[in-house]
Each structure stands twice: as C-alpha cells, then as structure tokens.
C-alpha cells in the first residue's frame, strides 16, 4: 500500500509534466496566430514530440501497478490518476479534496466515498477533469 503522501507526489509529477505540455500547446496557438514569431527548430520538435503523452501514459500504468487495491481495477486506477493529474495541472481548487476521495476510493471504498466522488465528478469542469485522460493518455 502506497502512502497518501507518496501517491500525491506521483500526482504532482504527472501534473508538472501536464502543465509543461499545456504551456507548449498554448505556445503553438500563439505561433499559429502570430506568423511573424520564429522559434528555434528545437522548440517545434519539442512541441510535436510525443514525450509528454508517453510519459503520462507510463506514469498512469505504473500507478495502476503500484496501487494494490482489492476493490478497484487497474484501468480505473489509471483513469482516476489521470483525472487527478488534470485537476492539479489546472490548479483546480478541488484538487486536494479529489485526491483525498480517490485515495479513499482505492483503499477504503464505501458507498459514501463513491457517492461523494460521483457528485464531485459531476460538479467539476469536464474539460479540466478529463483533459489528461482525453488528450495525453
């Protein structure tokens, strides 16, 4: 069983990666809008590299292997990890609470935790909650 603090560190590592990828995506938009901006070729290579998606996919799979939950399937673990990474990457105000619920969901899943998690899932901005899962994994 991984500690909640160690689990949070894995989430923050993924969020750091996702934030950088989001910044590069925003930079692509600026480059596309402002044709007179020229960046070194290396910048374009980084922007088009699959490094970020491969890294986040690998992290999600590793977390799924680390979380030894008798109640949650590894694929669900990796999806929920990706959702947590998204919330932390977007600096969502509910990210810490979501982390607490997900950790409980992995190890102490009861009806109350599941209900609260479902309610929170529905109240969060879907573009933020599912960004990493939809675009980076």
C-alpha positions in Angstrom: 0.0 0.0 0.0 1.4 3.4 -1.0 1.1 6.3 1.4 -1.2 9.2 0.5 1.8 11.5 0.6 3.8 9.3 -1.9 0.7 9.0 -4.1 0.4 12.8 -4.1 4.0 13.1 -5.2 3.2 10.8 -8.2 0.2 13.0 -9.0 2.3 16.2 -8.8 5.0 14.6 -11.0 2.3 13.9 -13.6 0.8 17.4 -13.2 4.2 19.0 -13.7 4.5 17.1 -17.0 0.9 18.0 -18.0 1.5 21.7 -17.2 4.5 21.9 -19.4 2.6 20.2 -22.2 -0.3 22.6 -21.7 2.1 25.5 -21.9 3.6 24.2 -25.2 0.0 23.8 -26.5 -0.7 27.4 -25.7 2.6 28.4 -27.4 1.5 26.5 -30.5 -1.6 28.6 -30.6 0.4 31.8 -30.3 2.8 30.7 -33.1 -0.2 29.8 -35.3 -1.8 33.2 -34.7 1.4 35.3 -35.0 3.1 34.2 -38.1 6.0 36.6 -37.6 7.1 34.8 -34.5 10.0 32.4 -35.1 11.3 29.9 -32.6 14.3 27.7 -33.0 13.7 24.4 -34.7 14.2 22.6 -31.3 11.1 24.3 -29.9 9.0 22.9 -32.7 10.4 19.5 -32.2 9.5 19.6 -28.5 6.0 20.8 -29.3 5.5 17.9 -31.7 7.2 15.3 -29.6 5.1 12.5 -28.0 7.3 12.7 -24.9 4.5 14.1 -22.7 1.8 11.6 -23.7 4.2 8.7 -23.4 5.4 9.8 -20.0 1.9 10.4 -18.7 0.7 7.1 -20.0 3.7 5.3 -18.5 3.1 7.1 -15.1 -0.6 6.1 -15.2 0.3 2.5 -15.9 2.9 2.5 -13.1 0.5 3.9 -10.6 -2.1 1.3 -11.6 0.6 -1.3 -10.8 1.6 0.3 -7.5 -1.9 0.7 -6.2 -2.7 -2.6 -4.6 -6.5 -2.3 -4.3 -8.7 -5.3 -3.9 -11.7 -3.2 -4.9 -10.6 -1.2 -7.9 -9.4 -2.5 -11.3 -6.0 -1.2 -12.6 -7.6 0.6 -15.6 -9.9 2.5 -13.3 -6.8 3.4 -11.1 -5.0 4.8 -14.1 -8.1 6.8 -15.3 -8.6 8.3 -11.9 -4.9 9.1 -11.6 -5.1 10.9 -15.0 -8.1 12.9 -13.7 -6.2 13.9 -10.6 -3.2 15.0 -12.7 -5.6 17.1 -14.8 -7.1 18.8 -11.7 -3.6 19.6 -10.3 -2.3 20.7 -13.7 -5.2 23.2 -14.0 -4.8 24.2 -10.3 -8.4 23.4 -9.6 -9.5 24.4 -6.1 -11.0 21.0 -5.5 -7.8 19.0 -6.5 -6.8 18.3 -2.9 -10.2 17.1 -1.9 -10.4 15.0 -5.0 -7.1 13.4 -4.1 -8.4 12.5 -0.6 -11.5 10.9 -2.2 -9.6 9.0 -4.8 -7.1 7.7 -2.2 -10.1 6.5 -0.1 -11.7 5.1 -3.2 -8.6 3.0 -3.9 -8.3 1.6 -0.4 -11.5 2.2 1.6 -14.2 2.3 -1.0 -17.6 2.5 0.7 -20.9 3.8 -0.6 -20.4 7.3 1.0 -17.0 7.8 -0.7 -18.3 6.6 -4.0 -21.3 8.8 -3.8 -19.3 11.9 -2.9 -16.8 11.1 -5.7 -19.6 10.8 -8.2 -21.1 14.1 -7.1 -17.8 15.8 -7.3 -17.1 14.3 -10.7 -20.3 15.9 -12.0 -19.7 19.3 -10.5 -16.2 19.8 -11.8 -15.4 21.4 -15.2 -15.3 18.4 -17.5 -12.6 20.0 -19.7 -10.3 20.2 -16.7 -11.2 16.9 -15.1 -10.8 14.8 -18.2 -8.1 16.8 -20.1 -5.2 14.4 -19.5 -7.3 11.3 -20.0 -8.7 12.6 -23.3 -5.6 14.3 -24.8 -2.5 12.9 -23.1 -3.1 9.2 -22.4 
